[in-house]
Amino acid sequence: MSIKQYLDVLPEIQRALETNKPVVALESTILSHGMPYPENVGFAAEVEKVVRAEGAVPATTALIGGRIKVGLSPAELEIMCRAENVGKVSRRDMATYLAMRKNGATTVATTMICAAMAGVKVFATGGIGGVHRGGEVTMDVSADLQELKQTPVAVVCAGAKQILDIGRTLEYLETMGVPVLGNGTIDFPAFYCRKSGFGVDYAAKDEAEIAAIINTKRALGLEGGVLIANPIPEEYALDFDEMERVINAALAEADEKGVRGKEITPFLLAKIKQITKGVSFASNVQLAYHNARVAAKIAAELCKIS
């Protein structure tokens, strides 16, 4: 049985891969579970435009009707943005969703899997999941971290979401052997904020250097991905201490309402958006564009050397 039984790659993306042109994978959870309709339609169009402006081909991923989609048609994109009966799918859910022909939005972990199946080497997201606050007790650890350990896709992000325990998230990545590179920075960012109080493993000077590290890791046959920390542009960054106060208020409400598991992150992000009167949401959008731009540049540099 071949993976091709389940995999649909848009012809434009397949041609780009076959001719060594840069391709950037994009997730769909932000569309189905992170933004309202129709704002998410505009965001999807803009983020793809950002990727194309750097000479790369965007490849938004999703599970639709029992198929793994790498690249979406306009009709498929509409399905994900309307988000009617669209679940949030991580590694554990993939087989069930495909077998039952359910529609699912891809998380960081699932997007990495889809990208690797298609041969896409670089993926842009907002921020990765990680060890949740209190995770040493609850064992609430995102599947994103295990995926970074085992799946050979480079992930460009604005660090880990600030709602997480960033210190423990970085310790987990170190244990799993995942290199954390800073794009022109020694600081590991915290999603809305340029600094988290923690550092990266290596500060790369530019996208070409990042591509060289990715290429060398792949040539050595070392399993897993590379995490590229790309701080939010300064003009859109929020104050760390102020965001901590907002996050603590959101966490307290989540605890009071008993929100758990895969529902916790969407709940917290929505609550933070409400408390900040939409400022956090605007920052989220801008960091996503910035990550897509940098990912496209890295993908282009990779094509030059691989």
Sequence and secondary structure as in RCSB ss.txt:
>XXXX:A:sequence
MSIKQYLDVLPEIQRALETNKPVVALESTILSHGMPYPENVGFAAEVEKVVRAEGAVPATTALIGGRIKVGLSPA
ELEIMCRAENVGKVSRRDMATYLAMRKNGATTVATTMICAAMAGVKVFATGGIGGVHRGGEVTMDVSADLQELKQ
TPVAVVCAGAKQILDIGRTLEYLETMGVPVLGNGTIDFPAFYCRKSGFGVDYAAKDEAEIAAIINTKRALGLEGG
VLIANPIPEEYALDFDEMERVINAALAEADEKGVRGKEITPFLLAKIKQITKGVSFASNVQLAYHNARVAAKIAA
ELCKIS
>XXXX:A:secstr
  GGGTEEE HHHHHHHHTT  EEEE SHHHHHSS TTHHHHHHHHHHHHHHHTT EEEEEEEETTEEEES  HH
HHHHHHHTTTEEEE GGGHHHHHHTT EEEE HHHHHHHHHHHT  EEE S B  BBTTHHHH  B HHHHHHHH
S  EEEESBB TTB HHHHHHHHHHTT  EEEES SEEEETTEEEEEEE SEEESSHHHHHHHHHHHHHTT  S 
EEEE    GGG   HHHHHHHHHHHHHHHHHHT  GGGHHHHHHHHHHHHTTTHHHHHHHHHHHHHHHHHHHHHH
HHHHH 
